[in-house]
């Protein structure tokens, strides 16, 4: 498989860090294959906020995990002014996922968000649940 740029949504990372299921496997396989793991500033902030609120015992692990996994964290100034161009998704808070993935030339978005994965594809970007992503990267 050629190298791909994979954007991971917040719900995937939280599940991977806290629950250690398909989501963690998807992240680890992506790392092992040498693919690029991408998140946005928004995702990083959302995850840290959720971890502090719901899983404080894991919150210290989060930044270490992001750093050690080699995630590319895309600064908000790359995509924030273009969010209105991505109103295809019902929830306006999900627009940054599409914008960031598109503007940074990601091939795949991995998300547990129904509004996103129901799109299946946006431009040339596949949108997959972690279980479906694992079927193509294994």
Secondary structure, DSSP 8 states (H G I E B T S, - for coil): ----EEEE-HHHHHHHHHT-SHHHHHHHHHHHTT-EEEEEHHHHHHHHHHHHHH-GGGHHHHHHHHHHHT-EEE-GGGTGGGGGGGTTSSSGGGHHHHHHHHHTT-SEEE---HHHHTT-EETTEEEE-HHHHHHHH-
